[in-house]
Amino acid sequence: MGILWTIIIGFIAGVIAKFIMPGDNEPSGFIMTTILGIVGAFVATYLGQALGWYGPGEGAGLIGAVVGAIIVLFVYGLFASRRTT
């Protein structure tokens, strides 16, 4: 159930992160944005568990997943801007 919950939270976090951090280099498709949000939720879960914020079976909450999704969107924007120039 932990992975399924992380995917659901990541989906919501991806949509929220896109509204918080719009831009030209960001993914414009709904599916790509949600995939990056899910990746952000997994990043937040991994970092939270590594730092001791979450237990072994716990996943990131909504705020942690949004922060993770914003980080992933920022990194994606950096690589996308290098690729287009």
N, C-alpha and C positions, 0 to 999 in steps of 0.2 A: 504494500500500500504506500510505502514511502516514496518510491519512484513515481508512481501515478500521481501522488499529491504534488511532487516537485514539478511534474509536467504541467499540471493544471495551474499551479501558482506561477510557473514560468510563462505560460500563455498570457495570463492576466498581466504579469509584470512587463512582458514585451510590449503590450499595447499601451500601458501606462508610460513606459520609458520612451516610446515613440512620441507621445504627446509632450513629455517633459523636454526631450532633446530632438526637436526636428532639425532637418538640415538637408542640403543638397547631396551630400555624400552618403547619407544614410539609406538603408534599403527602403525602396518605395513600395514593395509588395507586401501584402498582408501576411502571406505565408512566411516570407523571409524574416519579417519583423518578429513574428511569433517564434520562429525557430531560434533566432538570436536571443529572445527572451527566455526560452527554455534553457539554452546554453548558459545564459546569465544566472538562472536559478541553480543550475548544477554547479557553476563556479562559486556562487555564494554559499551553497551547501558544503562544498569541499573546503573552502577557506574557513567557514565557520567551524567545521569539525576540526580542521587543522589548528585553529587558534583556541579551541576548547569552548567555543560559544554554544555549540550544539553537541548533543550526545551522538553515539555511533549510529543510532537508528533515526535520528531527527533530521529533518530537512529545513531549509531556510524558510523563514516567514515571508510575508508579502513585502515588507520594507527591505529586507535583505536581498530578496530576489529582484526588486526594482533597482537597487543599487548595483547588483551584479549585472543586470541587463543594461544599465546605463554604461557601465565599464566596457562591456562587450560591444555595444553600439559605438562607443568612442574609439575603441581599437579598430573596429570595422571601418569607421570613417577615416582613420589614419591610413589604413591599407588601401582603401578605395580611392583616396585622393592621390596616393602615389601611383596607382595604376592608371589613372586618367591623365596625369600630366606627363 
